Amino acid sequence: MLKLGVPSKGRLMDKTFDWFGARGVGLKRTGSEREYAGAVEGVEGCELHLLSAGEIPAALADGRIHLGVTGTDLVREKIAGWEQRIEELEPLGFGQANLVIAVPAFWADVDTLDDLDAAAAAFRASHGHRLRIATKYHRLIREFLRQNGVADYALVDSQGATEGTVKNETAEAIADITSSGETLRANHLKILADGLVHRSQATLFRSRKAEWSAEDRATLATLKGVLGI
Amino acid sequence: MLKDVPREEVTRLIGLFEAAGAVRVGADVLQPADTLLDLYGEEIRARAYVTHDPLRGELMLRPDFTVPVVQAHMAQGQEPARYCYAGTVFRMQEADTGRPSEFEQVGFELFDRGDRARADAEVFSLMSQCLEGRGLRAAIGDIGLLSAAVAGLSTSEKRRAALMRHLWRPRRFRALLDRFGGRSAVPASRAALLARMESEAAEKVLSGAGVAIGKRRADEVLARMATLQADAAEPPIPEAELGLLDDLLGVRASPTDALEHLRDLAVDMPALTPALDNFAARLDALADAGIDLATLAFEGSFGRTLLEYYDGFVFGFFAPERPDLPAVASGGRYDALCRVLGQGREIPAVGAVIRPALLAEIGEAG
């Protein structure tokens, strides 16, 4: 049985259902609202698994599901060497968000990563600790800053309301997902000119690690045909 | 699966190190993360395993023995001192390279305020003796030459400090050098800011930029704006000096040929001369210790991407038939790291580690 993992709630679930529905594949919950069971209509041999969006990358990487819908940001953040374990099949055109690095807008002297690095060095010298960047995307940000040669920073974990950390003085800068930049502006923050770390969107992924029987392969071919991908 | 520790190699190496006067020391597997993070920065998280202790906070599985050995030495404090150790170190592999994430290291560290060239040669020749007959090739470098060349650039102190800070990040170092040398353009936003500052007071530019929030205060922003203005007035680093630095970084030759070539370069940059004298003294000390200099390969960039942040002599022993393997042994001088750990105290140190499992893997004579 080909297992398709889809976010279990919210806009991401609704839009995923819409996307598949518009292409003739009916995804739906079975049982009550509280039950995470579902069905796939229109393609034989395929079953729906409703999972938390954050768990889908690991489920794909371990091969517990064959296909899954989640954000490209989560796959890159959670799975080291993700390309070896997961393949991108099709971007779904929703859930777009940019992972960016933002600093207080009043930092007139800082507009690039180069500036951020220099400011971090000076900050560490005068405050005695590294310049803190609040984020939940630790791996992506660390790798991005390493590639761009930014030093003397510390990542501090923030699982929510990240934009508020600067005002609260628990961080000096942030790295977070934004779609319009509105929340950043409202919190007196600006995005660095070269601070775009990743452009994310909801994407249909295929697990390379799952067991692919001949039947599963056939089902995938049928599904792709129906979806037109 | 239980891994095979090459016990015979470990015993043999420890025996040789002890015979060379080293006291055997141990170290906790769990090391306080903050010390390592302050030394190596956030990048260490990609290399070391971090775990959490309910009482002691963040801890790391030791990625090497350097920090605990230096700390043990500072507590003990007699000099000169020689230490050796053997144990597992842990290195996280973020990409699937097939390299082990835990392996045995056997090491030797020498703390000596006396003749540095002689101390460098002592450690190198001890390693060389330990590895004899295994068909390994040694590469050497000298970060001291590189920092002398940076210190000799005719540019502002701030620019030299910025370059020095990124000595161990080759890409960043190159980008800074290109900018300071006028090889790359000033970023548009920087140019715009500088243009505004010509006609407007910095305070006005700042207040127009937004509400002051966070721990980095307005005076710090103003201070850096002034720095940027001063930097913009700085003439580019002369092309000849950039060429000289490229030349130094690109040298690959026998140490004797390299020395001769670098002496030629020093005619145009006299600041190199003291570092070259150190380099020459080290070569003499190595020859005195019985090392055949013709068997060594000098590389101008060697040691710039190692975790350890060596700042003087650096070396590695490699299996020429096995380019897939990392260095079987590596080491160098790390005075600056000790200065940070000793909070300004000067503790000259040079050391090296051998990976016995690699030695066992390549077998006799390659």
Interface residues (C-beta under 8 A of the other chain):
Chain A: A80 G81 Q84 P104 A105 F106 W107 A108 D109 V110 D111 T112 D114 D115 D117 A118 A119 A121 A122 F123 S126 H127 R130 L131 H138 R139 R142 E143 L145 R146 Q147 N148 G149 A151 D152 Y153 A154 L155 V166 K167 E169 A171 E172 H188 K190 A193
Chain B: L37 D38 G41 E42 E43 R45 A46 E94 A95 D96 A162 R165 H166 R169 R171 R172 F173 A175 R179 P187 A188 S189 R190 L193 V205 L206 A209 G210 V211 A212 I213 G214 K215 R216 A218 E220 V221 A223 R224 M225 L228
